[in-house]
Every structure is written in C-alpha cells, then in structure tokens.
C-alpha cells in the first residue's frame, strides 16, 4: 500500500504555511466511503475492497478512504465476475 504522502495522486498545497494536501486527477471530488453508503455493500466491505485494490479509491492523510459514485458503480458491476486464471 502506498503511504498517502508518497502517493503521486496527492500533491502538496502550494502555500508554504499550509500542511493540508489536496487530491488531484480522477480523485478530485472524491467523497468518504460512508457518504456513498447504500444497501448493496457495507462501508467496511467497501473499505476492504479499496485496500485490496478492487475498488478505485484513495486513502487520505487523515486515514479516511475516499472514492466516487462512478468507481463504486464500476465495483458493483464487476463484483461477482471471475478473473482469468494466472499462468
């Protein structure tokens, strides 16, 4: 797992006095997983999917996982599909 401070998708705030970081690229506008809650998958299940790389998400410097509705919909569409065997 990439530490949030080493993640190329997150860049430092331009102000030298600010220690906040801002998200760029496809994660701009990402919201906490809890905000994307619905009846299909629990927040812990989505967090685990993000940790395993199955859900396109980013963990912020505050430790909160963030994603987008589009990424959650993509995850739901591919949830029960089998991956090809390695080898």
N, C-alpha and C positions, 0 to 999 in steps of 0.2 A: 504494500500500500504506500502511496506517495504521501509524504507529510504535507499538509496544506501550505506551508511556507516554501516548499520546493516545487509546488505544482505550477507548471507553466501556464495553466489556465487562469491563475490568480496573479494579479500584478499589484505592486505597492501603490498606495495613494501618492500622488505627486507632491503633496505637502510634506516638508521635512519634519514638521511637528506632529503629524498625524500617524498613529500606529495602526490605523484601520487599513484593511485591504479590500479591494473591490474585485468582483468577479467579472471576467470578460468572456468574449466568444459566445458559444452556444449556451453557456450557463448564465449569461446576463438575464436577469429577470427570473431566475430560479427561486423557488419558494421552499420552505421547510416541508419535509415529507408529511408532517402532521397536517399541514394545510391542504394536502392532496388526498386526504382520507376519504374512503368510500367503503361500501360493504364487501367489495371483492377481495381486497387484501388488507391485512392489518398493517399498522405503522412498523412494528417490529419485523414483519415479513419483508416489507419494502426496504427497510434498513439493511437486513441481511442480504437481500438481492443486490443492493448497492455495494456492499462490502465484497461480495463475490464477483462483482463486475457484470452482473446480469441486467441491472437497471442503471441507465446512464444518469449518474448523479455525482455530486462533489461534496466533500466534507469540508466545511468552512473552518477557519482558525478557531472558532468558538465550539467546534465539535459537532455542530448540527449538520445533518445531511440535507442537501437541497437538490431538487430536481424540477422538472417541468411536467405539465399535464401531458404534453406530447410524448415525453420519454416514458411516462407511466403507461400511456395507452400502447406504445410500442412493446413494452414489457408484458402487458396483459395479453397482447395478440400472439406473442411467442412463448408464453408461459408453459404450455403443455406440448410443445413441439420437441422432437428428439433431434439431438445434434448428431452429425455423422461420426462414425467410429474413427478413432485415431489409428493410423497405420496403414 
